[in-house]
Amino acid sequence: MAKASLMALLLKAICISCLISFALAAEKLNVVGKVYCDTCRVEFETKLSEPISGATVKLECKKEEDHVVTFSREAVTNATGGYSIPVEGDHDEEICSVRVDKSPRADCNERMEAWEKSQVELTGQDGLAEPTRTANNLGFKKKEALPGCAQVLKDMGFPKGKVEAVP
Ligand SMILES: *[C@@H]1O[C@H](CO)[C@@H](O)[C@H](O)[C@H]1NC(C)=O
């Protein structure tokens, strides 16, 4: 009798823990981030960087061992340059990253390695309760730097002429 109820208790405990992990696994992760125009052509953010609305970004997960794509989804940035990509499934032991794909601005569509892609961790098993994963800011480089850039860079502490990319 005592043995039987102990067994029942044990089964109950196992079931509760499996329900909890099931609930966690079912929790949808969301990748959010922003796309900017590097208006000073310096490959870092300045206060003159502008959010790009209507830019296409692509999230892709690949298996670590053979690089087979397991998940892929595109999103378009909103008025403030933000995007949000819902993720299906758990992507443990995969490499997931968001990259900029297309810019709607003809004057700001140059790719740059520094802002082209951001890796994101997409597993619910890493102990992070928060379902939102924030990617590093992404962006494109403007064809011509804005006239205000020299001053802004000076204010940021760069001596004149020290930032290579500024004309
Ligand atoms: C743009 O998208 C981001 C990420 O989803 C969101 O936080 C922000 O509120 C959105 N802004 C507008 C103006 O819709």
The ligand as an SDF file (V2000), in Angstrom:
LIG
                    3D

 14 14  0  0  0  0  0  0  0  0999 V2000
    8.7240   48.1570  -34.7160 C   0  0  0  0  0  0  0  0  0  0  0  0
    9.0740   46.8300  -34.3810 O   0  0  0  0  0  0  0  0  0  0  0  0
    9.6460   46.6680  -33.0950 C   0  0  0  0  0  0  0  0  0  0  0  0
   10.0290   45.2050  -32.9340 C   0  0  0  0  0  0  0  0  0  0  0  0
    8.9210   44.3970  -33.1300 O   0  0  0  0  0  0  0  0  0  0  0  0
    8.6500   47.1220  -32.0250 C   0  0  0  0  0  0  0  0  0  0  0  0
    9.2490   47.0200  -30.7540 O   0  0  0  0  0  0  0  0  0  0  0  0
    8.2610   48.5620  -32.2980 C   0  0  0  0  0  0  0  0  0  0  0  0
    7.2800   48.9430  -31.3660 O   0  0  0  0  0  0  0  0  0  0  0  0
    7.7210   48.7130  -33.7020 C   0  0  0  0  0  0  0  0  0  0  0  0
    7.4910   50.1330  -33.9840 N   0  0  0  0  0  0  0  0  0  0  0  0
    6.4370   50.5510  -34.6630 C   0  0  0  0  0  0  0  0  0  0  0  0
    6.3580   52.0150  -34.8730 C   0  0  0  0  0  0  0  0  0  0  0  0
    5.5790   49.7880  -35.0980 O   0  0  0  0  0  0  0  0  0  0  0  0
  1  2  1  0
  1 10  1  0
  2  3  1  0
  3  4  1  0
  3  6  1  0
  4  5  1  0
  6  7  1  0
  6  8  1  0
  8  9  1  0
  8 10  1  0
 10 11  1  0
 11 12  1  0
 12 13  1  0
 12 14  2  0
M  END
$$$$
